[in-house]
Amino acid sequence: MEKILIIEDDAAIADIERDFLMIGGYDVTVKTDGTSGIEEALTGQYSLVLLDLMLPGMDGYGVCKRIRDKINIPILMVTARTEEDDKVRGLGLGADDYISKPFSPTELVARVKANLAQYDRLMSASTGGQKRTQEIKSGALRLNPQTRKVFVGDAEIDLKNKEYELLFFLISHPNHVFSKERIYERIWGIDAWGDLKTVAVHINRLREKIEKDPQNPEYLQTVWGAGYRFRV
């Protein structure tokens, strides 16, 4: 049984999340503050963290960064904030996805299942029986599917979980144009539930890290009205 860690200080919301996830077949632990949440997450026994943004003491941003710096598991951020900058900041710190309050409990369970399933598929593809052992190269950019490391020239680039998965997907299909909907379905593993701005945020983050000029990208190009492609 997969274990989910909820970090949420609102007892009523935490109870709803826990109950529906338990009905969905998960073993669930709840922590009500950032410090104890980090300690629990780093025990290594959880498959996914459901993280509230507004926490006492250390907020969800700080918690997300501390967890992501140490372990590579899906982090689903739960937030009452609707401002674009808040979502961008959370994704930039390593959150894999987010869900806005108020939310449908069935949507929550679906998003958790989708993130777990997609994480398992992508890990299997890059480290399991389907793994590619040769580096993928394009210009100065190199990606090693076996080690999940990315280099521009001799410099190793630090990519968050979904940033790597997105780059791996696009570079594996050179010059193919994918819509935002197709990318979201492929990388986040669920159709229609998500906010497609998530895709644009991750594309922009990748450009900042791998492009010489993010405003005039060499690799990750926008095809207006159609989507994105990795150009070779």
Summary of the structure (lengths in Angstrom):
residues: 232
radius of gyration: 17.6
end to end distance: 42.9
largest distance: 52.3
contacts: 727
relative contact order: 0.11
helix: 42%
strand: 20%
